[in-house]
Amino acid sequence: MLVAAPGAQPDESELIERILAGDQAAFEQLYDRYLPRVFGFVQKRLDNRADTEETVQEVFFHVFSCLASYRKEAHFAAWVLGIGAALSPTGSSASAIRRCPSRSRTSSRTSTMRRR
């Protein structure tokens, strides 16, 4: 396991490893690091603060629940923003979510909500 020098910010690989080992503080660090970027990205797509806040919450839910499926084929930021794009109503593809084990729960919840 990589350990950052005292006072240094751990890199994504270290945070991911720690999160997968159950370290909640590591997820909080990852959340704090990416929240402004994800929020800004989603806000530009939705242009509505309430929808943005809800979607950002869903993005981080998927990041946490799908983290084990991150294959390091792309930069972590691109993976996270890909989830944001897939969850935004203007997103053109749900490919980032298809790999997620929680996809079926999200789909059934969404289809139930649409029927109402």
PyMOL commands that set and color helices and strands:
alter all, ss='L'
color gray80, all
select helices_A, chain A and resi 12-20+24-46+49-69+76-87+95-98+103-115
alter helices_A, ss='H'
color red, helices_A
deselect
rebuild
show_as cartoon
